[in-house]
Amino acid sequence: MSIAKSVFGTLPSGQTVELYTLQNASGTTLVLTPYGCRIVKLLVSDRDGVPGDVVLGHATLEEYLGANFQGTFVGRYANRIGGASLTIDGVTYALDRNDGANTLHGGRTGYHQVLFGVKAIADGDEPSVTFAHTSPDGDENYPGTLEVEVQYTLTADNAVEITYRGQSDKKTVFNPTNHSFFNLKADGSKDVCSTVLKINATQVTAVSDDLIPTGELLSVQGTPLDFTAGKPIGQDIDADDHLIQLCGGFDHNFCADGEGLREIATAYEPESGRIMEVFSDMPGVQLFTANRVNGAKNKDGSPMIPHGAFCLETQFYPDSVHHENFPFRYVQPGVPFESKTIYKFSVK
């Protein structure tokens, strides 16, 4: 029902960074910044009608600078590309090695550090803001001038609808996601181990120790990765499983069942009564449980704790550019790309 604008801070370049606050009739409030197209706050009521911020993050703009992915729009390519290179039509492009020998989340100067422009603002029962950016040919050595848009809509039924759009003058890759750290208790001092998570996925991508897929798809049945019936996140977070032990928790790509826009996951927090349903038309979703927080602080200045949040990052599978058996599509000249992910909130 309303959109308000305020100043968040100033970048080292001297550019002013703003906040956009969207609110619907039920009081659900979404706070966004064009710096990395981040979700900065998301106030959602619990079962008693008390609003709480279900997205972890920081109090100041300065804390978001650098290699910080909290709440951000990730691009050009979410997750990892093995060997930090890709080949398109016989031409090989060397990418930034910002994760060992691999590329992570677009590279060191990916979209998490870009101040996007504001293309459109729409007030009303379902307020929205559309951010836009022109990623030039050769940006982080990716081919093609890619025109990118991210539209956030706060719906009347308490959903955050994210629409990603892209078009390029050359064949290129685009694997967008949102990297919000969710805590349905709205309390960063408490972990998310009690949150009951259901993921509609019967397979995951097998990976090497540096989280690069081997190309094999593994069944989750009978493993700690089986969330098909729903279970507390903490039930198997310390399981005697090589990758879980290596990561300190979950950092896995799940191959979402079905195609098109469908429900791929549901999270329920018994303490608050909050429910978050995730819908997407993307083939995969990365479950990450904030395993190592490296001294990060919450908005109130308290230390972020391990497993204090979970991420559900909708995506093409990691390293899809190197695996013909993975569902993936390149952005072709004259063929616009569009994808949608929805995080819908309710209580019980």
C-alpha positions in Angstrom: 0.0 0.0 0.0 3.0 2.3 0.2 6.6 2.9 -0.9 9.0 5.1 1.0 12.5 6.1 0.1 15.4 7.0 2.5 19.2 7.2 2.5 21.2 4.1 3.5 24.7 5.4 3.1 27.4 6.5 0.7 29.8 4.3 -1.3 33.5 5.0 -1.4 32.9 6.4 -4.9 30.7 9.1 -3.3 27.5 7.6 -4.7 24.5 7.8 -2.5 22.7 4.5 -1.8 19.1 4.5 -0.9 16.6 2.2 0.8 13.1 1.5 -0.6 10.5 0.4 2.0 7.4 -1.4 0.6 4.4 -2.3 2.8 1.2 -4.0 2.0 -2.2 -3.7 3.7 -1.5 -6.5 6.3 1.7 -4.7 7.4 4.3 -7.0 5.8 7.3 -4.8 5.1 10.0 -5.3 2.5 13.1 -3.1 2.6 15.4 -3.1 -0.5 18.5 -1.4 -1.6 19.8 -1.0 -5.2 23.3 -1.9 -4.0 23.4 -5.5 -5.1 19.5 -5.4 -5.3 19.5 -6.6 -1.7 16.7 -7.5 0.6 17.8 -5.6 3.7 14.8 -6.3 5.9 11.6 -8.4 5.7 9.1 -7.9 8.5 6.6 -10.7 8.7 4.1 -11.3 11.6 4.3 -14.4 13.8 1.2 -16.4 14.9 0.5 -13.8 17.6 0.5 -11.0 15.0 3.9 -9.6 16.2 6.1 -8.5 13.2 9.7 -9.7 13.1 12.6 -9.4 10.6 13.1 -12.8 9.0 16.1 -11.9 7.0 19.5 -11.6 8.6 21.8 -8.8 7.5 23.7 -5.7 8.7 22.9 -2.3 10.1 25.1 -0.3 7.8 25.9 -0.1 4.1 29.6 -0.4 4.9 29.1 -3.9 6.3 27.7 -5.0 2.9 30.8 -3.9 0.9 33.2 -6.4 -0.5 32.6 -10.2 -0.7 29.3 -10.2 1.2 26.4 -12.0 -0.4 23.8 -11.5 2.4 20.4 -10.6 0.8 21.9 -9.9 -2.6 21.0 -10.7 -6.2 23.8 -12.9 -7.5 25.0 -12.8 -11.0 26.0 -13.2 -13.7 26.3 -16.8 -12.6 25.1 -18.0 -9.2 27.1 -20.7 -7.4 30.2 -22.2 -8.9 31.8 -22.7 -12.3 34.5 -25.3 -12.2 38.0 -24.4 -13.3 36.9 -20.7 -13.6 36.3 -21.0 -17.3 33.5 -21.7 -19.8 33.4 -22.4 -23.5 30.7 -21.1 -25.8 30.7 -22.0 -29.4 34.4 -22.9 -29.4 35.6 -19.8 -27.6 36.9 -20.2 -24.1 36.5 -17.5 -21.5 38.8 -17.4 -18.4 36.8 -16.2 -15.4 37.8 -14.9 -11.9 39.2 -17.6 -9.6 37.6 -16.3 -6.4 36.9 -19.7 -4.9 40.1 -21.7 -5.1 40.4 -22.8 -8.7 36.8 -22.0 -9.4 34.4 -19.0 -9.9 31.8 -18.3 -7.2 28.7 -16.1 -7.5 29.9 -14.2 -10.6 33.4 -13.3 -9.4 34.9 -10.8 -7.1 33.1 -7.8 -8.7 29.8 -9.6 -9.3 26.4 -8.1 -9.0 26.6 -8.1 -5.2 28.9 -5.0 -5.5 26.9 -3.2 -8.3 24.8 -0.1 -7.6 21.8 -0.8 -9.8 19.6 1.9 -11.3 15.9 2.2 -10.4 13.9 1.5 -13.5 10.4 1.5 -12.2 8.4 2.0 -9.0 4.7 0.9 -8.7 2.6 1.7 -5.7 -0.7 0.2 -4.8 -2.0 -2.9 -3.2 1.0 -4.8 -4.5 4.0 -2.4 -4.5 7.1 -3.2 -6.6 10.5 -1.8 -7.4 12.4 -2.8 -10.6 16.2 -2.4 -10.5 18.3 -2.4 -13.8 21.9 -2.7 -14.8 23.9 -2.9 -18.0 26.6 -5.5 -17.6 29.1 -4.7 -20.4 30.7 -7.2 -22.8 33.7 -8.6 -20.9 32.4 -7.9 -17.4 34.4 -10.4 -15.3 35.3 -11.7 -18.8 31.7 -13.0 -19.5 30.8 -12.5 -23.1 28.0 -10.2 -24.3 26.4 -6.9 -23.1 23.8 -8.2 -20.7 20.8 -6.0 -19.8 19.7 -7.1 -16.4 16.5 -6.4 -14.5 15.3 -7.6 -11.1 11.7 -6.8 -10.0 10.6 -7.2 -6.4 6.9 -7.2 -5.8 5.3 -7.4 -2.3 2.0 -9.1 -3.0 -1.3 -8.6 -1.1 -1.0 -12.2 0.2 2.4 -11.7 1.9 4.7 -13.0 -0.8 7.9 -11.6 -2.1 7.9 -12.2 -5.8 11.2 -11.8 -7.6 11.3 -11.6 -11.4 14.7 -11.8 -13.1 15.1 -10.6 -16.7 18.0 -10.5 -19.0 18.8 -9.9 -22.7 22.2 -10.0 -24.4 23.7 -9.1 -27.8 25.8 -12.3 -27.7 25.2 -15.8 -26.5 26.1 -15.8 -22.8 25.2 -17.3 -19.4 22.8 -16.0 -16.8 22.1 -17.9 -13.6 20.4 -15.5 -11.2 19.4 -16.1 -7.6 18.7 -14.3 -4.3 21.0 -15.0 -1.4 18.8 -14.0 1.6 19.6 -15.6 5.0 16.3 -16.5 6.5 15.5 -17.0 10.2 11.8 -17.6 10.8 12.3 -17.0 14.5 13.3 -13.4 13.6 16.1 -13.7 16.1 19.7 -13.9 14.9 20.8 -15.1 18.4 18.9 -18.4 17.8 19.8 -21.1 15.3 17.4 -22.5 12.7 17.9 -26.2 13.7 14.3 -26.4 14.8 12.8 -25.1 11.6 11.0 -27.9 9.8 12.1 -28.0 6.1 10.5 -29.9 3.2 12.2 -29.9 -0.1 10.5 -31.4 -3.1 13.6 -33.0 -4.5 14.4 -36.7 -4.8 17.9 -36.1 -6.2 21.0 -33.9 -5.5 24.0 -33.2 -7.6 27.1 -35.2 -6.6 30.1 -32.9 -6.0 33.8 -33.0 -5.4 35.3 -31.6 -2.2 35.4 -28.1 -3.7 31.6 -28.4 -4.4 32.0 -28.7 -8.2 29.4 -31.3 -9.6 30.8 -34.5 -11.1 27.8 -34.7 -13.4 26.2 -37.6 -11.4 22.8 -37.2 -9.8 22.3 -39.0 -6.5 19.1 -40.2 -4.8 18.4 -38.6 -1.4 16.4 -41.6 -0.2 17.8 -43.0 3.0 20.4 -40.3 3.3 20.7 -37.2 5.5 19.7 -35.2 2.4 16.2 -36.6 2.3 13.9 -33.6 3.1 11.0 -35.0 1.0 8.8 -35.7 4.0 9.9 -32.7 6.0 12.2 -32.7 9.0 14.0 -30.2 11.4 17.0 -28.7 9.7 19.1 -29.7 12.7 18.1 -33.4 12.6 21.0 -34.4 10.3 23.1 -31.2 10.2 25.9 -33.1 12.0 25.4 -36.4 10.2 28.3 -38.7 9.6 28.4 -37.8 5.9 31.6 -36.7 4.2 30.3 -33.5 2.5 28.2 -32.4 5.6 31.2 -32.8 7.8 33.4 -31.0 5.3 31.0 -28.1 5.0 30.0 -28.0 8.7 26.3 -28.4 7.7 24.3 -28.3 4.5 25.6 -26.6 1.3 23.9 -28.8 -1.3 22.1 -28.3 -4.7 18.8 -30.1 -4.7 17.3 -31.1 -8.1 13.8 -29.8 -7.7 11.0 -32.2 -8.9 8.8 -31.0 -11.7 9.1 -28.1 -14.2 7.7 -24.6 -14.5 6.6 -22.5 -11.6 5.9 -24.9 -8.8 6.4 -25.3 -5.0 9.9 -26.5 -4.4 10.3 -26.1 -0.6 8.4 -25.2 2.6 9.9 -24.1 5.9 7.9 -24.0 9.2 9.2 -22.6 12.5 7.3 -24.1 15.4 8.5 -21.3 17.8 7.0 -18.4 15.8 4.4 -20.2 13.7 5.8 -18.7 10.6 5.7 -20.6 7.3 7.7 -19.8 4.2 6.8 -21.5 0.9 9.2 -21.3 -2.0 8.0 -21.4 -5.6 10.3 -21.2 -8.6 10.6 -22.1 -12.3 14.3 -22.9 -11.9 15.5 -26.5 -11.8 17.6 -26.4 -8.7 17.8 -24.9 -5.2 20.8 -24.6 -3.0 20.3 -25.3 0.7 22.9 -23.4 2.7 22.8 -23.3 6.5 25.3 -20.5 7.3 27.8 -23.0 8.5 30.8 -20.6 9.0 30.1 -17.0 9.7 33.6 -15.6 9.9 32.9 -12.9 12.4 29.9 -11.4 10.7 27.5 -9.3 12.8 23.7 -9.0 12.8 21.8 -5.8 12.5 21.9 -5.3 16.3 25.6 -5.7 16.4 25.5 -9.2 17.9 27.7 -11.9 16.4 26.1 -14.0 13.7 26.1 -17.6 14.9 26.7 -20.8 12.9 23.4 -22.2 11.6 21.7 -18.9 12.5 20.0 -18.8 9.1 19.2 -20.9 6.1 19.3 -20.0 2.4 17.2 -21.5 -0.3 18.8 -20.2 -3.5 16.9 -21.1 -6.6 19.2 -21.7 -9.6 20.4 -23.7 -12.5 22.6 -26.5 -11.1 26.1 -25.4 -10.3 28.6 -25.7 -13.2 25.8 -26.5 -15.6 28.0 -25.0 -18.4 30.2 -28.2 -18.2 27.4 -30.8 -18.0 25.2 -31.5 -21.0 22.9 -33.6 -18.9 22.0 -30.7 -16.6 18.9 -28.5 -17.4 20.3 -25.2 -18.6 19.6 -22.5 -21.2 21.9 -19.9 -22.5 20.8 -16.3 -23.2 20.6 -15.9 -26.9 20.6 -12.6 -28.8 17.0 -11.5 -29.4 15.6 -14.1 -27.0 14.9 -12.4 -23.6 15.4 -14.5 -20.4 12.9 -14.4 -17.6 12.6 -16.4 -14.4 10.5 -16.1 -11.3 11.0 -17.1 -7.6 8.4 -16.5 -4.9 8.9 -16.6 -1.1 5.4 -16.7 0.4 4.7 -16.2 4.1 1.9 -17.4 6.4 1.4 -18.7 9.9 -0.1 -21.6 11.8 
